[in-house]
Amino acid sequence: INSFNILICIFRMFKFYEFQDRLNILTRTFGEAWTDLYHFLIMFLVIFFGYSFLSHVIWGAHIYNYSSFAFAVQSQWEMLLGNYDFVALQKVAPDFAAILFWTYTFFVAIVCLNVLLAILIEAFDSASRPDDPHIPPNSVAEQLKLALQRAFKEGSRDPSEKELTDQTLAAVLRNFANDGIVAVTEDDIGARLDYGMQNQLQRKLPILKLLDPALLENAEKDLAVEEAERKLALLQRSTRLLQENRRLKEELALWSEAPAPTQ
């Protein structure tokens, strides 16, 4: 029981890795691949147990390692790892030994294992991508370095300096939005912060999508293009309405000029 407790404690360690993206990569990989993994497991077990039962039927009465179905399963697993006695199998059933060995090696050791690797590689590639491409995941060394810097700076901080909280930063960004500003730079945000907060802004930048002057200029160009497209759409709609109005007037004139029906 104690050995199982130790094993459970080891697996519970993965729960505490969620705070760090790079340490949590294994858990996220299995989470991404879970659907494909259990479908693959169903297919693999059908093939694996099928070969195990076939081996037990052929060699169970002659070889001890295949005398029971459980032993046959263990022997087939060891064959998958490269531990097998092909000569002993060939002495009992020469033809079946060659057919079973080569088909088992191809379907299980080559095809199935490569499919498993493909599933895990695809899931790892998906899990290793950051949730936000503008916020690259930090390593453990970077986080330890940042924690040490905060610890050493905590004692030497100026009492008059204010702490830059997320609420304060959100309020500043809301002020930009209320003013109609859609893109800001680091200097723009720093100009609206109190004394001492500018030095703390650098550690907040990874959670913001800031635009440099070049991107801001491109954003202004995009807004100008959108405004021109909107005006063009309004002009085209106005032209269609005028044409429809002229058509209706012509139909009304023809209707009024038509002779009245006689009684």
Beta strands, then each sheet from edge to edge (+ up, - down):
end
